[in-house]
Amino acid sequence: MSTAMSPALPLPRPLTAGGQNPAAEARISSLSLLGGANTLIIEHMGMHYTLRATRNGKLILTK
C-alpha cells in the first residue's frame, strides 16, 4: 500500500535589517556536482543515494 505525501514547504527565513538572509544556504551547480556524468552516488549517514540527471534536464534522487 502506497501513501502519497505532499512535499513540505520551506518556512520563510527572517531577514536582517539589510534585507539579507542570515543563514544563507550553500549552493553548488549540478554540473560541478556531477562532473559531466549522468549519475552520482551520494553517501549519507551510511546509506547510498543515486542522483541522476535526465535527458530533459531534471534531477532525480533515489535511495
N, C-alpha and C positions, 0 to 999 in steps of 0.2 A: 504494500500500500504506500503510495507516494503522497507526501504532504507538501503542497506548494506554499512557500512563504514569500511575502513581498519583501523586497530589499529595504534595509533600514536606511533612512535618510540621514545624512550627516547633520549634526547640530551646528547652528551658526556660532562662530567664534567671536569673542569680543574684540573690538578694535582699540588700538591705543589712540591717544589724542591726535597723533599724526595720521590716523587712518590706516595704519599698517597692522597686519596680523602678528601678534607677539609670538605665536607658536607656529610659524610658517612650516609647511610640510616640505620635506626634501623631495626633489624631482630628479628623474633620470629619463632620458629618452629611450624608447623601446629599441631603437637602432643600437644605442650604446649597450643596452642590456642583452639583446640577442646577438649582437656582433655579426649581423648579416645572415645568421642561421634562422631556420623556421621554428625551432624548438629549443627550450632551455629547461633543464631540471633544476628546481629550487629545493634546497633542504631547509626545513623549518621545524625546529623542535623534534628532530628525529624522524620526521615524515618527509616524503618526497612528493613534490608537486611538479606538474608539467605546464609550462607556459608556451602556448603555441600561437603563432601568427598565421591567420588565414589568408587565402588569396584575395579576399575582399577587404583586407586591412584591419580586421578585427583581432582582438587578443582573447584567447580562451585559456583559463586556468583550471586544471583538473587535478584531482587527487590521485 
